[in-house]
Amino acid sequence: MTVEVEQRGRTTIVTINRPEVRNAVDGPTAQRLAQAFKDFENNSSADVAILTGANQTFCAGADLKAVST
């Protein structure tokens, strides 16, 4: 899964998990991120969302190889 969502109490942790490309975001990952934050917005039991990246890398930005295809 390229986006993992974990609930810890009233905190939602959204993790980009594409370490092989330094967590760069391609189309499907962008869609999953959008859905994760829509779900957070609609979750009345969550107050805070944290966006992070797997393997000590936040996000390299857009996955340019994926964009070019």
Stockholm file with secondary structure:
# STOCKHOLM 1.0

chainA/1-69         MTVEVEQRGRTTIVTINRPEVRNAVDGPTAQRLAQAFKDFENNSSADVAILTGANQTFCAGADLKAVST
#=GR chainA/1-69 SS CCEEEEEETTEEEEEECCGGGTTCBCHHHHHHHHHHHHHHHTCTTCCEEEEEESTTCCCCSBCHHHHHC
#=GC SS_cons        CCEEEEEETTEEEEEECCGGGTTCBCHHHHHHHHHHHHHHHTCTTCCEEEEEESTTCCCCSBCHHHHHC
//
